[in-house]
């Protein structure tokens, strides 16, 4: 290697991907051909291809649309040759994709190591590289680190068998919903369309191809059909739900038109028609669905991902619930919950992260507040009784009006008024801060659990609140602000809504997502979705859709089997952030840490923080440097 190339290898005056890769940064740094050879552990599906991208212009600069295709040598070996600068230090990744009929690529799987592959300079005219897909030098256990991609020009349709009363049967002798096999069949075949399913049980919940005669189903099972199709086909595709007996006889079917799907989610009413007599209705099916659209703002790239980045070497973390804790109660902390002052107070008492709650106002502003609505009254009206108060939902109020509203709480039957946003002279103490304000004003060393508030339907009927905002619109608004203003710090998303978690997972590849659950509790009525009912159901759903893990309720972990339950989640590579009133004491914080919680979320960091703790975990320049690559802007 020449002295000039050696200097570039050491990082001196090195230019990264700012110009044509065939124009060397110095005269002695000449073009060279880089041969990339990749071996797969398993063959790809017939329609799948292998792609390459990296930080050089000739590798597409991490962009899907400019990535480099590889050629198949045989079913396990792939190769491509790319002209690159000889003195160029390279970073790159491989991914599996399919192309739809419009030429758009869908990312089926991609290498998700925290650090990309790297190559040093090459002084030869041609250099060759041999890799194994999913395995790098950082894989100490030699297990592939590969995950599903994020949406770009395609959508996901999920058909959800996740309730207790799905079928209304006309004749149990001819159609028994306790013993049936279900299959989704596309009527029109098109490039880029894929139907998969998850039948959720511990350790076996990953998405998979459907069996020939469908997926066995009985009451209480959780089966979700996961359909990926090109965006342009969303309103044109037809499907057929086929129902087979356990002896593989076709009993009947129902037609499903994608044009019948209105909004991001809904409920289909499908008649199951007999295979022997198309005029005979065997049963009626109430089938919930959700549609996940691609993130509507700037495209994301392959540069790096934090979606599964939670090293096991990290200690159990302390998370400040709503900052320094609930405030609309007796003996509340000095700072009101979900305000910048409360978040800073938790951090001053060594909280590693804070949890906050995000709503969307009527004019699309993400704001921080816990409840779906608030008690208020007209200006000047004297209030002495709770029945004099009005209850309004945040979704129905523009942000400018929200800041003016009077705020009340009822504590032990007594009405208490708090300063409105506009009446509070101290900015950091103002209620309803925007998500942008929080992201900008909090120190980067304070991690944030961004809980997306979405009302749940209850098992006994009714809902926590009305919601008329479109779910994809809601998710995109929050994601956009976090991507634009929240990078460079530990951030994780969470939601009690399983479908919102699915959206957040497949719309982006930067931040981790947790499924937040209340589990088996005596404090609240169960939710309708079976995935919310207990810890293991949440763990299974997290495995199915590759979430980082769960945020389960503390009540699930007060028994003798608590350590074993948490270990089951860890065995699947999942995190578990425990939350709830049962965390609110020094003894309980220590207990949940001891049994293996990834983190404990509790009120009053000023009272219950472990006494020996001297500093928040992320107050480390080295740790902060690890999160700098989140920033795409």
C-alpha positions in Angstrom: 0.0 0.0 0.0 1.3 3.4 -0.9 2.0 6.1 1.8 -0.9 8.1 0.5 -3.3 5.1 0.9 -1.9 4.3 4.2 -2.6 7.8 5.3 -6.2 7.5 4.2 -6.4 4.1 6.0 -5.5 5.9 9.2 -8.3 8.4 8.6 -6.2 11.4 7.5 -8.1 13.8 5.2 -10.5 11.1 4.3 -13.6 12.1 2.3 -16.7 10.0 2.8 -19.1 9.6 0.0 -19.3 13.2 -1.0 -18.5 12.8 -4.7 -18.1 10.3 -7.4 -16.6 7.1 -6.0 -14.4 6.8 -9.1 -12.7 10.1 -8.4 -10.0 9.4 -5.8 -9.5 11.8 -2.9 -5.9 11.9 -3.9 -4.0 11.0 -7.1 -2.4 7.9 -5.6 -5.8 6.6 -4.3 -7.0 4.7 -7.4 -10.3 2.9 -8.3 -10.5 -0.7 -7.5 -13.1 -3.4 -8.0 -14.6 -4.8 -4.8 -16.1 -8.2 -5.1 -18.8 -9.0 -2.5 -19.5 -12.7 -2.0 -22.3 -13.8 0.3 -23.3 -17.2 1.5 -26.9 -17.9 2.9 -27.7 -20.4 5.5 -31.1 -21.1 3.8 -32.2 -20.6 0.2 -34.3 -17.6 -0.6 -37.9 -17.9 -1.9 -38.2 -17.9 -5.7 -39.2 -14.2 -5.9 -36.6 -13.0 -3.4 -33.3 -11.4 -4.2 -30.2 -10.3 -2.2 -29.2 -6.6 -2.1 -26.3 -4.6 -0.8 -26.0 -1.0 0.4 -23.5 1.1 2.3 -22.1 4.5 3.0 -20.4 4.9 -0.4 -22.1 6.6 -3.4 -21.6 3.4 -5.5 -23.3 1.4 -2.7 -26.3 3.7 -2.6 -25.5 5.7 0.5 -27.8 3.5 2.6 -30.9 4.2 0.3 -33.1 1.4 -0.7 -33.9 2.9 -4.1 -30.1 3.1 -5.0 -29.0 -0.2 -3.5 -26.9 -2.8 -5.4 -28.5 -6.1 -6.5 -26.4 -9.3 -6.2 -26.4 -12.2 -8.7 -27.2 -15.7 -7.7 -24.4 -18.3 -8.3 -26.5 -21.1 -6.8 -29.3 -21.3 -4.2 -26.9 -20.4 -1.4 -24.2 -18.2 -2.9 -24.6 -14.7 -4.3 -22.1 -12.2 -5.7 -21.6 -8.6 -7.1 -18.7 -6.4 -8.1 -18.7 -2.7 -7.3 -16.1 -0.1 -8.4 -14.9 1.8 -5.3 -12.0 4.0 -4.1 -9.0 1.9 -3.1 -8.4 3.9 0.0 -12.0 4.1 1.1 -13.0 2.8 4.5 -16.4 1.2 3.9 -19.5 0.3 5.9 -22.2 -1.8 4.4 -25.1 -4.2 5.0 -27.0 -7.0 3.1 -30.7 -7.4 2.8 -33.3 -9.6 1.2 -36.0 -8.0 -1.0 -38.7 -8.6 -3.6 -39.7 -6.2 -6.4 -43.3 -5.4 -7.2 -44.5 -4.8 -10.8 -43.7 -1.1 -10.5 -40.1 -1.8 -9.7 -40.3 -0.8 -6.0 -38.3 -3.0 -3.6 -39.9 -4.4 -0.4 -37.4 -5.3 2.3 -38.2 -8.8 3.5 -35.2 -9.1 5.9 -32.1 -7.1 6.6 -28.9 -7.3 8.8 -29.6 -5.4 12.0 -26.3 -5.4 13.8 -25.8 -2.2 15.8 -22.6 -1.6 13.9 -22.7 -2.2 10.1 -20.1 -4.4 8.4 -16.8 -2.6 7.7 -14.0 -3.0 5.2 -10.6 -1.4 5.2 -8.8 0.1 2.2 -7.6 -2.2 -0.7 -4.4 -1.5 -2.7 -5.1 -4.2 -5.3 -6.8 -3.8 -8.7 -9.5 -6.2 -7.4 -10.3 -7.2 -3.9 -12.7 -10.0 -2.8 -14.8 -10.2 0.3 -16.6 -13.3 1.6 -19.5 -12.9 4.1 -22.2 -15.0 5.7 -25.6 -13.3 5.6 -26.6 -12.1 9.1 -23.3 -13.0 10.8 -20.5 -10.6 11.4 -17.4 -10.5 13.5 -19.5 -8.9 16.2 -21.7 -12.0 16.4 -19.9 -13.8 19.3 -22.5 -16.6 19.3 -22.5 -16.9 15.5 -26.3 -16.5 15.4 -27.7 -14.5 12.5 -28.9 -11.0 13.5 -31.6 -10.4 10.9 -35.0 -8.7 11.2 -37.9 -7.8 9.0 -37.8 -4.5 7.1 -39.9 -1.4 7.3 -42.6 -0.3 4.9 -41.7 1.8 1.9 -44.1 1.4 -1.1 -46.2 -1.3 0.4 -48.9 -1.7 3.1 -49.7 -4.3 5.7 -53.2 -5.6 6.2 -53.8 -7.7 9.4 -56.9 -9.8 9.8 -57.2 -10.5 13.5 -58.7 -13.5 15.2 -58.1 -12.1 18.7 -61.4 -12.0 20.4 -63.7 -14.4 22.2 -66.9 -14.3 20.1 -65.8 -14.2 16.5 -68.4 -16.5 14.8 -72.2 -16.6 14.9 -73.0 -20.1 13.8 -76.3 -21.2 12.2 -75.8 -25.0 12.6 -73.1 -26.4 14.8 -73.4 -29.7 13.0 -72.3 -28.3 9.6 -69.9 -25.7 10.9 -68.1 -26.0 14.2 -66.0 -22.9 14.9 -64.2 -24.8 17.7 -62.7 -27.2 15.2 -61.9 -25.3 12.0 -58.9 -24.5 9.9 -58.6 -21.0 8.4 -56.8 -19.8 5.3 -56.5 -16.5 3.5 -56.2 -16.9 -0.3 -55.5 -14.0 -2.7 -57.9 -14.1 -5.7 -55.4 -12.1 -7.9 -51.7 -13.0 -7.8 -49.4 -10.1 -7.9 -45.7 -9.5 -7.4 -45.0 -8.2 -3.9 -48.0 -9.8 -2.3 -47.4 -12.2 0.6 -49.7 -13.8 3.1 -48.3 -15.0 6.4 -49.8 -15.8 9.8 -49.0 -16.0 13.5 -50.7 -18.4 15.9 -49.5 -17.0 19.1 -48.0 -19.5 21.6 -44.8 -19.2 23.6 -41.7 -19.6 21.5 -43.6 -20.3 18.3 -45.3 -17.0 17.5 -43.1 -15.9 14.5 -44.8 -15.1 11.3 -44.9 -18.1 8.9 -46.3 -19.4 5.7 -49.9 -20.8 5.8 -50.4 -24.6 5.8 -52.1 -26.0 2.8 -55.4 -26.5 4.5 -55.2 -23.5 6.8 -54.4 -22.8 10.4 -56.2 -24.8 13.1 -58.4 -22.5 15.2 -60.5 -22.8 18.3 -62.1 -20.3 20.6 -59.4 -18.5 22.7 -56.7 -18.9 20.1 -54.9 -15.7 18.8 -54.3 -16.0 15.1 -53.4 -13.0 13.0 -53.1 -13.1 9.2 -50.3 -10.7 8.1 -50.7 -9.6 4.5 -48.1 -7.5 2.7 -49.1 -6.0 -0.6 -48.0 -3.1 -2.9 -49.5 0.3 -2.1 -51.0 0.6 -5.5 -52.9 -2.6 -5.1 -54.5 -1.7 -1.7 -57.9 -0.8 -3.2 -57.9 -3.5 -5.9 -57.0 -6.7 -4.2 -59.6 -9.5 -3.5 -59.2 -12.2 -0.9 -61.0 -15.4 0.0 -61.2 -16.7 3.6 -61.4 -20.5 3.3 -62.7 -22.6 6.2 -61.7 -26.3 6.3 -62.7 -29.1 8.6 -60.0 -30.8 10.7 -60.1 -33.6 8.1 -59.2 -31.0 5.4 -62.6 -30.8 3.8 -63.5 -27.3 2.5 -66.6 -26.3 4.4 -67.1 -22.8 3.1 -65.6 -19.5 2.3 -66.1 -15.7 2.5 -65.1 -13.0 0.1 -63.1 -10.0 1.2 -62.6 -6.9 -0.9 -59.8 -4.5 0.1 -62.0 -1.7 -1.1 -64.3 -2.5 1.8 -61.6 -1.5 4.3 -62.4 2.0 5.5 -59.7 3.9 7.5 -56.9 2.4 9.4 -58.9 -0.1 11.3 -62.4 -1.5 11.5 -64.7 -4.5 11.8 -65.7 -6.7 8.8 -69.0 -8.6 8.8 -68.4 -11.6 6.6 -71.0 -14.3 5.8 -69.4 -17.8 5.5 -71.0 -19.4 2.4 -71.2 -23.2 2.1 -68.9 -24.9 -0.3 -71.7 -27.2 -1.3 -74.4 -24.6 -1.7 -73.4 -21.0 -2.4 -76.8 -19.8 -1.2 -76.4 -21.3 2.2 -74.8 -19.2 5.0 -73.0 -21.5 7.5 -71.9 -18.7 9.9 -71.3 -15.0 10.2 -67.8 -13.7 11.2 -67.0 -10.4 12.9 -63.4 -9.9 11.8 -61.3 -6.9 13.1 -58.6 -5.6 10.8 -55.9 -3.0 10.8 -54.1 -1.4 7.9 -50.5 -0.2 8.4 -49.4 2.5 5.9 -45.8 3.5 5.3 -44.4 6.4 7.2 -45.6 9.4 5.2 -42.6 11.8 5.7 -38.9 11.5 4.7 -37.8 8.0 3.7 -35.7 6.0 6.2 -32.4 4.2 5.4 -30.2 1.2 6.4 -27.5 3.2 8.2 -28.3 1.9 11.7 -31.1 0.7 13.9 -31.8 0.9 17.6 -35.0 -1.2 17.3 -33.4 -4.1 19.2 -30.6 -2.3 20.9 -30.8 -2.9 24.6 -27.5 -4.5 25.6 -27.7 -7.1 28.4 -24.7 -5.5 30.0 -26.9 -2.5 30.9 -28.1 -2.4 34.5 -31.7 -2.5 35.5 -32.9 1.1 34.9 -35.1 3.5 36.9 -37.9 5.2 34.9 -39.8 8.1 36.3 -43.5 7.6 35.8 -45.0 10.7 34.2 -41.8 12.4 35.3 -41.6 12.5 39.1 -45.0 10.8 39.5 -48.8 11.3 39.5 -49.9 14.7 40.8 -53.8 14.7 40.7 -53.8 12.9 44.0 -53.3 13.5 47.7 -49.7 14.0 48.8 -48.6 14.8 45.3 -45.1 15.9 44.3 -44.3 19.6 43.9 -44.3 19.5 40.1 -47.4 18.6 38.1 -47.1 15.3 36.3 -46.2 15.3 32.6 -44.6 18.7 32.7 -41.0 19.6 31.9 -40.5 20.5 35.5 -41.5 17.0 36.6 -39.3 15.3 34.0 -36.3 17.4 35.1 -37.0 16.6 38.8 -36.9 12.9 38.1 -33.6 13.3 36.2 -32.2 15.4 39.1 -32.9 12.4 41.4 -31.0 10.1 39.0 -33.9 8.6 36.9 -32.4 7.1 33.8 -35.5 7.6 31.7 -39.0 9.2 32.1 -42.3 7.9 30.8 -44.7 10.4 29.2 -48.1 10.2 27.5 -48.8 11.5 24.1 -52.2 12.6 22.6 -53.0 14.4 19.4 -55.1 17.5 19.5 -57.9 18.3 17.0 -55.4 20.3 14.9 -52.8 17.5 14.9 -50.4 18.8 17.7 -48.8 16.0 19.8 -49.2 17.1 23.5 -48.3 15.5 26.8 -51.1 14.6 29.2 -52.2 11.3 30.8 -56.0 11.1 30.5 -57.9 11.1 27.3 -59.9 14.1 28.5 -60.0 16.7 31.2 -62.5 18.4 33.6 -63.1 22.0 32.9 -65.5 24.9 33.3 -66.3 28.2 31.6 -64.2 31.3 32.7 -65.5 33.0 35.8 -67.9 30.2 36.8 -67.7 29.3 40.5 -67.3 25.6 41.0 -68.0 23.8 44.3 -69.3 20.4 43.2 -67.9 17.7 40.7 -71.2 17.7 38.8 -70.7 21.3 37.8 -67.6 20.3 35.7 -67.6 19.5 32.0 -65.5 16.7 30.5 -63.9 17.2 27.2 -61.6 15.0 25.1 -58.2 16.3 24.0 -58.8 15.0 20.4 -61.7 17.4 20.1 -59.8 20.6 21.1 -57.3 22.7 19.1 -54.1 23.4 20.9 -54.6 27.1 21.3 -57.9 26.5 23.1 -56.4 23.7 25.2 -53.8 26.1 26.6 -56.6 28.4 27.8 -58.9 25.9 29.4 -59.4 25.8 33.2 -58.2 22.5 34.7 -59.9 20.7 37.6 -59.4 17.5 39.5 -61.6 15.7 42.1 -59.6 14.4 45.0 -61.4 12.6 47.8 -64.7 14.2 46.6 -63.2 17.7 46.7 -62.9 19.8 43.6 -59.4 21.3 43.1 -58.5 23.8 40.4 -55.0 24.0 38.9 -53.5 26.8 36.7 -54.2 26.5 33.0 -51.3 26.4 30.6 -51.6 30.1 29.9 -52.0 31.1 33.5 -48.8 29.4 34.7 -46.0 32.0 34.7 -43.2 29.3 34.9 -42.8 27.7 31.4 -41.4 24.5 32.7 -44.4 24.0 35.0 -47.0 24.5 32.3 -49.5 21.7 31.7 -49.9 20.3 28.1 -46.3 20.8 26.9 -45.9 19.8 23.2 -43.9 16.8 22.4 -41.4 19.0 20.5 -40.9 21.2 23.5 -40.1 18.2 25.7 -37.7 16.7 23.2 -35.9 20.0 22.7 -35.7 21.0 26.3 -34.8 17.8 28.1 -31.1 16.8 28.4 -30.1 14.1 25.9 -28.8 12.0 28.9 -32.5 11.5 30.0 -34.1 8.7 28.1 -37.7 8.9 27.2 -40.5 6.2 27.0 -43.0 7.7 24.6 -46.4 6.1 25.4 -48.9 6.6 22.6 -52.4 6.9 24.1 -55.0 5.0 22.2 -58.4 4.0 23.9 -59.1 0.3 24.3 -62.3 -1.5 24.0 -63.3 -3.3 27.2 -64.3 -7.0 27.5 -67.6 -6.1 29.2 -68.4 -3.5 26.5 -67.7 0.1 25.8 -64.4 1.9 25.3 -62.0 4.0 27.4 -62.9 7.0 25.2 -64.0 7.9 21.8 -61.3 8.2 19.1 -62.0 9.7 15.7 -58.5 10.5 14.6 -57.0 8.1 12.0 -54.5 5.8 13.6 -51.9 6.0 10.8 -52.2 9.8 10.8 -51.7 9.8 14.6 -48.6 7.5 14.5 -47.0 9.4 11.6 -47.4 12.8 13.4 -45.7 11.5 16.6 -43.0 9.6 14.7 -42.2 12.7 12.6 -41.6 14.8 15.6 -39.5 12.2 17.4 -37.4 11.5 14.3 -36.9 15.3 13.7 -36.3 16.4 17.3 -35.6 13.4 19.5 -32.6 11.7 18.0 -29.3 11.3 19.8 -30.9 10.0 23.1 -32.4 6.7 24.4 -36.0 6.6 23.2 -38.5 3.8 23.2 -42.1 3.7 22.1 -44.9 2.0 24.0 -48.7 1.6 23.8 -51.5 -0.4 25.4 -52.8 -0.8 21.8 -51.3 -3.8 20.2 -52.0 -2.5 16.7 -50.4 0.8 17.4 -47.3 -1.1 18.5 -47.4 -3.0 15.2 -47.7 0.3 13.3 -44.7 1.8 15.2 -42.7 -1.3 14.5 -43.3 -1.5 10.7 -43.4 2.3 9.9 -39.8 2.8 11.1 -36.5 1.1 11.8 -34.9 3.5 14.3 -36.5 3.2 17.7 -37.6 0.1 19.8 -41.2 -0.6 20.6 -42.7 -2.2 23.7 -46.2 -3.6 24.1 -47.7 -2.1 27.3 -50.2 -4.3 29.1 -52.3 -4.3 32.3 -52.2 -8.1 32.4 -54.2 -10.1 35.0 -55.3 -7.4 37.3 -58.0 -6.8 39.9 -57.8 -3.1 39.5 -59.4 -2.6 36.1 -61.8 -4.4 33.7 -60.0 -6.5 31.1 -59.6 -5.2 27.6 -61.3 -7.0 24.6 -58.1 -7.9 22.8 -56.9 -11.3 24.0 -53.3 -10.1 23.5 -53.7 -7.8 26.5 -54.9 -10.3 29.0 -51.7 -11.6 30.5 -47.9 -11.3 30.4 -47.3 -14.4 28.2 -49.9 -13.3 25.6 -48.0 -10.0 25.4 -44.7 -11.8 25.1 -46.0 -13.9 22.3 -47.3 -10.8 20.4 -44.0 -9.1 20.8 -42.2 -12.1 19.3 -44.7 -12.3 16.4 -44.0 -8.7 15.3 -40.4 -8.4 16.5 -41.0 -5.8 19.2 -38.2 -5.0 21.6 -40.4 -6.5 24.4 -43.2 -5.6 26.8 -44.1 -3.2 29.6 -46.1 -5.4 31.9 -48.1 -4.4 35.0 -46.4 -5.0 38.4 -49.4 -7.0 39.7 -48.4 -9.9 37.4 -45.0 -10.3 39.2 -45.9 -10.4 42.9 -46.0 -14.2 43.0 -43.3 -16.9 43.4 -43.1 -17.5 39.7 -42.1 -13.9 38.8 -38.4 -14.6 38.1 -39.4 -17.5 35.8 -41.8 -15.4 33.9 -39.3 -12.7 33.3 -36.7 -15.3 32.3 -39.1 -16.6 29.6 -39.1 -13.1 28.1 -35.3 -12.8 28.3 -34.9 -16.2 26.6 -36.7 -14.7 23.6 -34.4 -11.7 23.6 -37.1 -9.4 25.0 -37.0 -6.6 27.5 -39.6 -6.2 30.3 -40.2 -2.7 31.9 -42.4 -3.2 34.9 -44.8 -0.4 35.9 -47.6 0.3 38.4 -48.5 1.5 41.9 -47.0 -1.8 43.2 -43.6 -0.4 42.3 -44.0 2.6 44.6 -41.6 1.9 47.4 -37.9 1.5 47.9 -38.5 -2.1 48.8 -40.5 -2.8 45.6 -38.0 -1.1 43.4 -35.2 -3.3 44.8 -37.5 -6.4 44.5 -38.2 -5.9 40.8 -34.6 -5.2 40.1 -33.6 -8.4 41.9 -36.1 -10.6 40.0 -34.7 -9.4 36.7 -36.8 -6.5 35.4 -35.1 -4.6 32.6 -36.4 -1.4 34.2 -38.9 -0.3 36.8 -41.2 2.6 36.2 -42.5 4.2 39.4 -43.7 7.5 40.9 -41.5 9.7 43.1 -37.9 9.3 42.0 -37.2 11.7 44.9 -38.5 9.2 47.4 -37.9 5.7 46.1 -34.6 5.9 44.1 -32.1 3.3 45.3 -30.0 5.1 48.0 -26.7 4.0 46.6 -27.4 5.4 43.1 -25.2 8.5 42.5 -25.9 9.2 38.8 -28.3 8.4 35.9 -26.9 5.6 33.7 -26.9 7.6 30.5 -24.8 10.4 31.9 -21.9 9.0 30.1 -20.2 10.5 27.0 -19.4 7.1 25.6 -23.1 6.0 25.9 -24.3 9.3 24.4 -22.0 8.8 21.5 -23.6 5.5 20.7 -27.0 7.2 20.1 -25.6 10.0 17.8 -26.2 7.9 14.7 -29.9 8.1 15.3 -29.9 11.5 13.8 -30.7 11.5 10.1 -31.0 15.2 9.6 
